[in-house]
């Protein structure tokens, strides 16, 4: 039973990619204007019975966290529907900047060109972006008879380039001297869509195995590297699960019972965990030259800190600095403040295994959210 006291009720509707744009179009949204909510204007204290809709498109890695955020938020709030379509980070940024969503989820921060596009979509102050979800990316494998696996950055790079083709290759043996490795053919599975997870994975390989990973960092997996392509996080996990000898990369919350490789950092092989991922974020610096409302990070992928797991994604929400009406401003603020709140972060951690935001980072994000305003 829902409480109809204070706040906003959010219902999450996962839309199929083909349906997402139709749904967005039907709402006649603009990225900064959004849907025109009905109901009374919210008071400055946040007490509200707003009625309206917010639409987000983006990272599939946030799916489990989104389920948790909206379910917990819905138990005490009513009035606003949030439609989130997990079509991928690239699609989310593109649709947001084109005016087809009020927020985007992205596993990669805006590039310089997108920052400029944000000024056209959102006004002079452009788009704001801030971390909402910190999670390790698993190098997930399915090899009959192999329960544990150690992999160095160079070995991972060669596997996904197609230069290592069987599980008993000498490079894998060197990382796993005590393992009984079969001669099974390797099927390296990558994302077929423009993906922030791919961009984070490639960024890690470029930073730690540049000699072996000579491709440019991009959300699109290099076509000439071969392997098997799958749509979205779920597609990668399903393909690896169904294929003996398969290996892929995906948000750790989604890989279930698949094997998860330990990754070499310095002289040790580190198991993925939320704590190990957060160590990398703590060691990272903000992207230089960005506005105060842009909390994008350059991650320290090449860290050698003991216990750090460097294949990590920081997933962002991208919002406008201003919207056309007060109702939309109030809805965006209420939604995003819950997402980054201690309660919201604990909910995501419990359901998705993510690393909660630090108190200092949360405070910075809340300051950004508070500055969202009405155009003009």
PyMOL commands that set and color helices and strands:
alter all, ss='L'
color gray80, all
select helices_A, chain A and resi 17-26+60-74+89-97+112-122+153-161+170-175+196-208+223-225+232-242+252-254+274-282+326-340+342-352+359-370
alter helices_A, ss='H'
color red, helices_A
select strands_A, chain A and resi 12-14+52-58+80-85+103-106+127-142+150-151+187-191+228-230+246-251+259-260+262-265+268-270+285-286+297-298+312-320+322-323+373-374
alter strands_A, ss='S'
color yellow, strands_A
deselect
rebuild
show_as cartoon
